[in-house]
Amino acid sequence: MNTLVIFDFTKEDDLKNWYVMNDTVMGGVSAGKMGIDAAGNGLFEGHVSLDNNGGFTSVRYDAGKIKLQGYSKFLIVLKGDGKAYQFRVKTNSNDYYAYVYSFETTGSWQTIEIPFSNMVPSFRGQLLNMANFFGDYMEEIGILIGNKIAEDFKIAIDNITVQ
């Protein structure tokens, strides 16, 4: 089966196309940060606060336009903290909505398999009356935590691919 690497973290990565989007854009005070851990994994960590109607933080990767024809699923190798997260993809980085897939982490290394057809269109937590992700192409991916709980979080990411 063919595999296309979207991002494979290493100690040398500068993360220039990764950026954090906190609920501060809406008045909240959650704080996330993205870095590289000692083992060379991407590390998204921080604190989600419910103050000021907040409750989420996310990290996004501007991948440029990547053709996905011939592939059917994302694979993410990660080690979470036992919390729930969302994987998000945009076909166009300027779209107001994203295609979303929720997943649980176990606290151990795991591979999250996300069929394109299971990614639902969503805007600010609301499902949209549109078709699920078709998978022609993508420009942006991201991971979001927003469990309606004030909590610290930490997720290490080894790589993100499509098959």
ROSE-4610 file (N, C-alpha, C; in Angstrom, 1 decimal, always signed):
// ROSE-4610
residu = [M/M/M/N/N/N/T/T/T/L/L/L/V/V/V/I/I/I/F/F/F/D/D/D/F/F/F/T/T/T/K/K/K/E/E/E/D/D/D/D/D/D/L/L/L/K/K/K/N/N/N/W/W/W/Y/Y/Y/V/V/V/M/M/M/N/N/N/D/D/D/T/T/T/V/V/V/M/M/M/G/G/G/G/G/G/V/V/V/S/S/S/A/A/A/G/G/G/K/K/K/M/M/M/G/G/G/I/I/I/D/D/D/A/A/A/A/A/A/G/G/G/N/N/N/G/G/G/L/L/L/F/F/F/E/E/E/G/G/G/H/H/H/V/V/V/S/S/S/L/L/L/D/D/D/N/N/N/N/N/N/G/G/G/G/G/G/F/F/F/T/T/T/S/S/S/V/V/V/R/R/R/Y/Y/Y/D/D/D/A/A/A/G/G/G/K/K/K/I/I/I/K/K/K/L/L/L/Q/Q/Q/G/G/G/Y/Y/Y/S/S/S/K/K/K/F/F/F/L/L/L/I/I/I/V/V/V/L/L/L/K/K/K/G/G/G/D/D/D/G/G/G/K/K/K/A/A/A/Y/Y/Y/Q/Q/Q/F/F/F/R/R/R/V/V/V/K/K/K/T/T/T/N/N/N/S/S/S/N/N/N/D/D/D/Y/Y/Y/Y/Y/Y/A/A/A/Y/Y/Y/V/V/V/Y/Y/Y/S/S/S/F/F/F/E/E/E/T/T/T/T/T/T/G/G/G/S/S/S/W/W/W/Q/Q/Q/T/T/T/I/I/I/E/E/E/I/I/I/P/P/P/F/F/F/S/S/S/N/N/N/M/M/M/V/V/V/P/P/P/S/S/S/F/F/F/R/R/R/G/G/G/Q/Q/Q/L/L/L/L/L/L/N/N/N/M/M/M/A/A/A/N/N/N/F/F/F/F/F/F/G/G/G/D/D/D/Y/Y/Y/M/M/M/E/E/E/E/E/E/I/I/I/G/G/G/I/I/I/L/L/L/I/I/I/G/G/G/N/N/N/K/K/K/I/I/I/A/A/A/E/E/E/D/D/D/F/F/F/K/K/K/I/I/I/A/A/A/I/I/I/D/D/D/N/N/N/I/I/I/T/T/T/V/V/V/Q/Q/Q]
num = [1/1/1/2/2/2/3/3/3/4/4/4/5/5/5/6/6/6/7/7/7/8/8/8/9/9/9/10/10/10/11/11/11/12/12/12/13/13/13/14/14/14/15/15/15/16/16/16/17/17/17/18/18/18/19/19/19/20/20/20/21/21/21/22/22/22/23/23/23/24/24/24/25/25/25/26/26/26/27/27/27/28/28/28/29/29/29/30/30/30/31/31/31/32/32/32/33/33/33/34/34/34/35/35/35/36/36/36/37/37/37/38/38/38/39/39/39/40/40/40/41/41/41/42/42/42/43/43/43/44/44/44/45/45/45/46/46/46/47/47/47/48/48/48/49/49/49/50/50/50/51/51/51/52/52/52/53/53/53/54/54/54/55/55/55/56/56/56/57/57/57/58/58/58/59/59/59/60/60/60/61/61/61/62/62/62/63/63/63/64/64/64/65/65/65/66/66/66/67/67/67/68/68/68/69/69/69/70/70/70/71/71/71/72/72/72/73/73/73/74/74/74/75/75/75/76/76/76/77/77/77/78/78/78/79/79/79/80/80/80/81/81/81/82/82/82/83/83/83/84/84/84/85/85/85/86/86/86/87/87/87/88/88/88/89/89/89/90/90/90/91/91/91/92/92/92/93/93/93/94/94/94/95/95/95/96/96/96/97/97/97/98/98/98/99/99/99/100/100/100/101/101/101/102/102/102/103/103/103/104/104/104/105/105/105/106/106/106/107/107/107/108/108/108/109/109/109/110/110/110/111/111/111/112/112/112/113/113/113/114/114/114/115/115/115/116/116/116/117/117/117/118/118/118/119/119/119/120/120/120/121/121/121/122/122/122/123/123/123/124/124/124/125/125/125/126/126/126/127/127/127/128/128/128/129/129/129/130/130/130/131/131/131/132/132/132/133/133/133/134/134/134/135/135/135/136/136/136/137/137/137/138/138/138/139/139/139/140/140/140/141/141/141/142/142/142/143/143/143/144/144/144/145/145/145/146/146/146/147/147/147/148/148/148/149/149/149/150/150/150/151/151/151/152/152/152/153/153/153/154/154/154/155/155/155/156/156/156/157/157/157/158/158/158/159/159/159/160/160/160/161/161/161/162/162/162/163/163/163]
x = [+0.8/+0.0/+0.9/+0.6/+1.3/+1.1/+2.2/+2.1/+2.7/+2.0/+2.5/+2.7/+3.9/+4.2/+3.7/+2.9/+2.4/+3.4/+3.8/+4.9/+5.5/+6.8/+7.5/+8.5/+8.2/+8.9/+10.3/+11.3/+12.7/+13.2/+14.3/+14.9/+15.3/+15.5/+16.0/+14.9/+13.6/+12.5/+12.4/+12.1/+12.0/+10.5/+9.6/+8.1/+7.6/+8.3/+7.9/+6.5/+5.9/+4.6/+3.5/+4.0/+3.1/+2.7/+1.5/+1.1/+0.0/+0.0/-1.0/-2.2/-3.4/-4.6/-5.3/-5.3/-5.9/-7.3/-8.1/-9.4/-9.3/-8.1/-7.9/-8.4/-8.6/-9.2/-10.6/-11.2/-12.6/-12.8/-11.6/-11.7/-11.3/-11.0/-10.6/-9.2/-8.8/-7.4/-6.6/-7.1/-6.3/-5.0/-4.0/-2.7/-2.1/-1.8/-1.1/+0.2/+1.1/+2.4/+2.8/+3.6/+4.1/+5.6/+6.2/+7.7/+8.1/+9.4/+10.0/+10.5/+10.2/+10.7/+12.1/+12.7/+14.0/+14.2/+13.1/+13.2/+12.9/+12.6/+12.4/+11.0/+10.0/+8.6/+8.0/+7.0/+6.3/+5.6/+5.5/+4.9/+4.0/+2.7/+1.6/+1.2/+1.3/+1.0/+0.5/-0.2/-0.6/-1.8/-2.6/-3.7/-5.0/-6.1/-7.4/-8.1/-8.5/-9.3/-10.7/-11.7/-13.1/-13.4/-12.4/-12.6/-13.0/-13.8/-14.1/-14.7/-15.5/-16.2/-15.2/-14.0/-13.0/-13.3/-12.2/-12.4/-11.7/-10.8/-10.0/-8.7/-7.8/-6.6/-6.3/-5.6/-5.3/-3.9/-3.4/-2.2/-2.5/-2.0/-2.3/-1.0/-1.1/+0.1/-0.4/+0.3/+0.0/+0.9/+0.2/+1.0/+1.1/+0.5/+0.4/-0.6/-0.8/-1.8/-1.2/-1.8/-1.3/-2.5/-2.2/-3.2/-3.3/-4.5/-4.7/-5.4/-5.6/-6.3/-5.5/-6.2/-5.6/-5.3/-5.6/-5.4/-6.8/-7.0/-8.3/-8.3/-7.1/-7.2/-5.9/-6.0/-4.9/-4.4/-3.1/-2.6/-1.7/-2.0/-1.2/-0.6/+0.7/+1.4/+1.7/+1.1/+1.1/+1.1/+1.4/+1.3/+0.6/-0.7/-1.5/-1.4/-2.4/-2.4/-3.7/-4.4/-5.7/-6.9/-6.7/-7.7/-8.2/-9.4/-10.0/-9.5/-9.2/-8.8/-9.6/-9.4/-9.9/-8.8/-8.8/-8.0/-8.8/-8.2/-8.9/-8.2/-8.9/-8.3/-9.1/-8.4/-9.1/-8.6/-9.6/-9.2/-8.6/-9.1/-8.5/-8.3/-7.1/-6.8/-7.7/-8.4/-9.2/-10.7/-11.0/-12.4/-12.7/-13.9/-14.3/-14.6/-14.7/-15.0/-13.8/-13.9/-12.9/-13.6/-13.0/-13.5/-12.8/-13.6/-13.2/-13.4/-12.5/-12.6/-12.1/-13.0/-12.6/-12.0/-11.0/-10.4/-9.9/-9.8/-9.3/-7.9/-7.1/-5.7/-5.7/-4.6/-4.6/-3.5/-2.6/-1.4/-0.2/-0.4/+0.7/+0.8/+1.9/+2.0/+0.9/+0.3/-0.8/-0.8/-1.4/-1.6/-3.1/-3.5/-4.9/-5.1/-6.1/-6.4/-7.7/-7.7/-8.9/-9.3/-10.3/-10.8/-11.3/-11.0/-11.5/-13.0/-13.7/-15.1/-15.8/-15.0/-15.5/-15.2/-14.6/-14.4/-15.5/-16.2/-17.4/-17.1/-17.9/-17.7/-18.3/-17.5/-17.9/-17.4/-18.1/-17.7/-18.1/-17.1/-17.3/-18.1/-17.8/-18.5/-19.8/-20.3/-21.6/-21.4/-22.1/-22.0/-22.7/-22.1/-22.7/-23.4/-24.4/-25.1/-24.4/-23.3/-22.4/-21.9/-21.3/-20.8/-19.5/-19.2/-18.0/-16.8/-15.6/-14.3/-14.2/-14.0/-13.9/-12.5/-11.5/-10.1/-9.4/-9.9/-9.2/-7.8/-7.9/-6.6/-6.8/-5.7/-5.8/-4.7/-5.0/-4.0/-3.6/-4.4/-4.1/-4.6/-3.8/-4.2/-4.1/-4.7/-4.6/-5.1/-4.7/-5.2/-5.7/-6.9/-7.6/-8.0/-7.9/-8.5/-9.5/-10.7/-11.8/-12.8/-12.5/-13.4/-14.4/-14.5/-15.4/-15.0/-13.7/-13.0/-11.8/-11.6/-10.4/-9.3/-8.3/-7.3/-6.0/-4.9/-3.6/-3.7/-2.9/-2.9/-1.5/-1.2/+0.1/+0.0/+0.4/+0.3/+1.6/+2.3/+3.5/+3.1/+3.6/+3.3/+4.6/+4.6/+5.8/+5.7/+4.5/+4.3/+2.9/+2.6/+1.3/+1.4/+0.7/+0.8/-0.6/-0.7/-1.9/-1.6/-2.6/-2.5/-3.7]
y = [-1.2/+0.0/+1.2/+2.2/+3.4/+4.3/+4.9/+5.8/+7.2/+8.2/+9.6/+10.3/+10.7/+11.4/+12.8/+13.2/+14.6/+15.4/+14.8/+15.3/+14.2/+14.2/+13.3/+14.1/+14.1/+15.0/+14.5/+15.4/+15.0/+16.1/+15.9/+16.9/+18.1/+18.0/+19.2/+20.1/+19.7/+20.5/+21.8/+22.8/+24.2/+24.6/+23.7/+23.9/+25.2/+25.8/+27.1/+27.1/+26.0/+26.0/+25.4/+25.3/+24.9/+26.1/+26.3/+27.4/+27.0/+27.6/+27.4/+28.4/+27.9/+28.8/+28.5/+29.4/+29.3/+29.9/+29.7/+30.3/+31.8/+32.3/+33.8/+34.6/+34.0/+34.7/+35.0/+34.4/+34.6/+35.1/+35.5/+36.1/+35.1/+33.8/+32.8/+33.0/+32.2/+32.3/+30.9/+30.0/+28.7/+29.0/+28.1/+28.3/+27.0/+26.8/+25.7/+26.1/+25.2/+25.5/+24.2/+24.4/+23.3/+23.4/+22.2/+22.1/+20.7/+20.5/+19.2/+18.6/+17.4/+16.8/+16.2/+15.7/+15.2/+14.0/+13.3/+12.1/+12.5/+13.8/+14.2/+14.2/+14.0/+14.0/+15.4/+15.7/+16.9/+16.9/+18.0/+18.0/+19.1/+18.8/+19.8/+19.7/+20.8/+20.7/+22.1/+22.1/+23.3/+23.1/+24.1/+24.1/+24.7/+24.0/+24.4/+25.1/+26.3/+27.0/+27.3/+27.2/+27.6/+29.0/+29.7/+31.2/+32.0/+33.0/+33.9/+33.2/+32.2/+31.4/+30.7/+30.4/+29.7/+28.2/+27.4/+26.0/+25.2/+25.8/+25.0/+25.6/+24.7/+25.1/+24.1/+24.6/+23.7/+24.1/+23.1/+23.3/+23.0/+23.8/+23.6/+23.6/+22.8/+22.7/+23.2/+24.2/+24.7/+23.9/+22.9/+21.9/+22.3/+23.4/+23.7/+22.7/+22.9/+22.0/+20.6/+19.6/+18.2/+17.4/+16.8/+15.9/+14.6/+14.2/+13.0/+11.9/+12.1/+11.1/+9.8/+8.7/+7.4/+7.0/+7.9/+7.5/+7.6/+6.9/+6.8/+7.1/+7.3/+7.5/+8.1/+8.9/+9.4/+8.4/+8.4/+7.6/+8.5/+8.6/+9.4/+8.5/+8.5/+7.8/+8.8/+8.5/+9.5/+8.8/+9.6/+9.2/+10.3/+10.0/+11.0/+10.8/+11.5/+11.5/+10.9/+10.1/+9.5/+10.4/+11.6/+12.5/+12.4/+13.0/+13.0/+14.2/+14.0/+15.1/+15.0/+16.0/+16.0/+16.2/+15.4/+15.6/+16.4/+17.5/+18.3/+18.5/+18.6/+18.8/+19.9/+20.7/+21.7/+21.4/+21.4/+21.3/+22.7/+23.7/+25.1/+25.8/+26.3/+26.9/+28.1/+28.7/+29.8/+29.4/+28.1/+27.7/+28.0/+28.4/+28.7/+27.4/+26.3/+25.0/+24.1/+23.0/+21.9/+20.6/+19.6/+18.2/+17.6/+17.0/+16.7/+15.2/+14.6/+13.2/+13.3/+12.8/+12.7/+11.4/+11.4/+10.2/+10.2/+9.1/+9.0/+8.5/+9.0/+8.6/+7.6/+6.8/+5.8/+6.0/+6.9/+7.1/+6.3/+5.5/+4.7/+5.1/+4.7/+5.0/+4.2/+4.8/+4.2/+4.8/+4.1/+4.6/+4.9/+6.1/+6.5/+6.4/+5.6/+5.4/+6.2/+7.1/+8.0/+7.9/+7.1/+7.1/+8.4/+8.9/+10.1/+10.2/+9.2/+9.2/+9.4/+9.2/+9.4/+10.8/+11.7/+13.0/+13.9/+14.5/+15.3/+16.8/+17.5/+19.0/+19.6/+20.6/+21.2/+22.6/+23.5/+24.9/+25.2/+25.6/+25.9/+24.9/+23.6/+22.5/+22.1/+22.7/+22.4/+21.7/+20.5/+19.8/+20.6/+20.5/+21.2/+20.3/+20.8/+19.9/+19.9/+19.1/+19.0/+17.5/+17.2/+15.8/+15.7/+14.5/+14.2/+14.5/+14.4/+14.7/+13.7/+14.3/+13.5/+13.0/+13.8/+13.4/+13.7/+14.7/+15.1/+15.7/+16.7/+17.3/+18.0/+18.5/+19.2/+20.3/+21.3/+22.3/+22.5/+22.0/+22.2/+21.1/+20.7/+19.7/+20.3/+19.7/+20.2/+19.2/+19.5/+18.7/+19.7/+19.4/+20.3/+19.6/+20.2/+19.7/+20.7/+20.3/+21.1/+20.2/+19.7/+18.7/+19.3/+20.6/+21.3/+21.0/+20.8/+20.6/+21.4/+22.1/+22.8/+21.8/+21.7/+20.6/+20.9/+20.3/+20.3/+19.2/+19.3/+18.3/+18.1/+17.0/+16.8/+15.6/+15.9/+14.8/+14.9/+13.8/+13.7/+13.0/+13.6/+13.1/+12.7/+11.4/+10.9/+11.3/+10.9/+11.3/+11.2/+11.9/+11.9/+11.5/+10.5/+10.0/+9.8/+9.5/+9.0/+7.7/+6.9/+5.6/+5.5]
z = [+0.0/+0.0/+0.0/-0.8/-0.9/+0.3/+0.8/+1.9/+1.5/+1.8/+1.6/+2.9/+3.2/+4.5/+4.4/+5.3/+5.5/+6.3/+7.5/+8.3/+9.2/+9.2/+10.1/+10.9/+12.2/+13.1/+13.4/+13.5/+13.9/+14.8/+15.5/+16.4/+15.6/+14.3/+13.5/+13.0/+13.2/+12.6/+13.2/+12.4/+12.9/+13.1/+12.7/+12.9/+12.3/+11.3/+10.7/+10.2/+9.7/+9.2/+10.2/+11.4/+12.5/+13.3/+13.7/+14.5/+15.5/+16.6/+17.7/+17.5/+17.7/+17.7/+19.0/+19.9/+21.2/+21.2/+22.2/+22.3/+22.6/+22.7/+22.9/+21.8/+20.6/+19.4/+19.7/+20.7/+21.1/+22.5/+23.1/+24.5/+25.6/+25.2/+26.2/+26.7/+27.6/+28.1/+28.1/+27.3/+27.1/+26.5/+26.8/+26.2/+25.8/+24.5/+24.0/+23.4/+23.3/+22.6/+21.9/+20.8/+20.0/+20.0/+20.2/+20.2/+19.8/+19.9/+19.7/+21.0/+21.3/+22.6/+22.4/+23.4/+23.4/+22.4/+22.2/+21.3/+19.8/+19.6/+18.2/+17.8/+18.7/+18.4/+18.5/+17.7/+17.9/+19.2/+20.0/+21.3/+21.4/+21.5/+21.6/+23.1/+23.9/+25.3/+25.8/+26.9/+27.5/+28.5/+28.5/+29.5/+28.8/+28.9/+28.5/+29.6/+29.5/+30.5/+30.0/+30.9/+30.5/+30.9/+31.4/+31.7/+30.5/+30.7/+29.6/+28.4/+28.7/+27.6/+26.7/+27.2/+26.4/+26.5/+26.1/+26.2/+25.1/+24.4/+23.4/+23.1/+22.6/+21.9/+20.8/+19.8/+18.7/+18.1/+17.4/+16.6/+15.2/+14.2/+12.8/+12.0/+10.9/+10.0/+8.6/+8.1/+6.8/+5.8/+5.2/+4.4/+2.9/+2.5/+1.1/+0.5/-0.8/-1.5/-1.7/-1.2/-1.3/-2.0/-3.1/-3.7/-3.0/-2.7/-2.0/-2.8/-4.1/-4.9/-4.8/-4.7/-4.5/-3.1/-2.2/-0.7/-0.1/+1.1/+1.7/+3.2/+3.8/+5.2/+5.7/+6.8/+7.6/+8.6/+8.9/+10.0/+10.8/+12.1/+13.0/+14.1/+14.2/+15.2/+16.4/+17.5/+18.6/+20.0/+21.0/+22.4/+23.1/+23.5/+24.1/+25.7/+26.3/+27.8/+28.3/+27.5/+27.9/+27.7/+27.0/+26.8/+25.3/+25.1/+23.7/+23.0/+21.7/+20.8/+19.5/+18.6/+17.3/+16.3/+15.2/+14.1/+13.1/+12.5/+11.6/+10.3/+9.2/+7.9/+7.1/+6.4/+5.5/+4.1/+3.2/+1.8/+1.3/+1.9/+1.5/+2.9/+3.1/+4.4/+4.7/+3.7/+3.9/+4.2/+4.1/+4.5/+5.9/+6.2/+7.6/+8.4/+7.7/+8.4/+8.2/+8.9/+8.8/+8.8/+8.3/+8.4/+9.7/+10.5/+11.9/+12.2/+12.9/+13.4/+14.9/+15.8/+17.2/+17.5/+18.4/+18.8/+20.3/+20.9/+22.3/+22.3/+23.2/+23.4/+24.6/+24.6/+25.7/+26.7/+26.5/+27.3/+26.9/+25.9/+25.2/+23.8/+23.1/+21.7/+21.0/+20.0/+19.2/+17.8/+16.9/+15.6/+15.4/+15.2/+15.0/+13.5/+13.0/+11.6/+11.4/+10.4/+10.2/+8.7/+8.4/+7.0/+6.6/+5.4/+4.9/+5.1/+4.7/+4.7/+6.1/+7.2/+8.5/+9.1/+8.3/+8.7/+8.3/+9.4/+9.2/+9.1/+8.3/+8.2/+9.5/+10.0/+11.3/+11.3/+12.0/+12.2/+13.7/+14.5/+15.9/+16.6/+16.4/+17.1/+16.5/+15.5/+14.9/+13.6/+13.4/+12.2/+11.1/+9.9/+8.8/+7.8/+7.1/+6.2/+4.9/+4.9/+3.7/+3.7/+2.6/+2.5/+3.4/+3.8/+4.6/+3.6/+4.2/+3.5/+2.3/+1.1/-0.1/-0.3/+0.1/+0.0/-1.3/-2.1/-3.3/-3.0/-2.1/-1.7/-0.3/+0.3/+1.6/+1.5/+2.4/+2.6/+4.0/+5.0/+6.4/+7.2/+8.2/+9.2/+10.6/+11.5/+12.9/+13.9/+15.2/+16.3/+17.3/+17.8/+18.7/+20.0/+21.1/+22.4/+22.9/+23.2/+23.6/+24.3/+25.4/+26.0/+27.1/+27.1/+28.0/+29.5/+29.6/+30.9/+31.0/+32.1/+32.4/+32.7/+31.9/+32.1/+31.4/+31.9/+31.2/+30.2/+29.2/+28.1/+27.6/+27.0/+26.4/+25.4/+24.1/+23.1/+22.3/+22.1/+21.3/+20.0/+18.9/+17.6/+16.9/+16.4/+15.7/+14.2/+13.6/+12.2/+11.8/+10.7/+10.1/+8.6/+8.2/+6.8/+6.3/+5.0/+4.4/+3.6/+3.6/+2.8/+1.9]
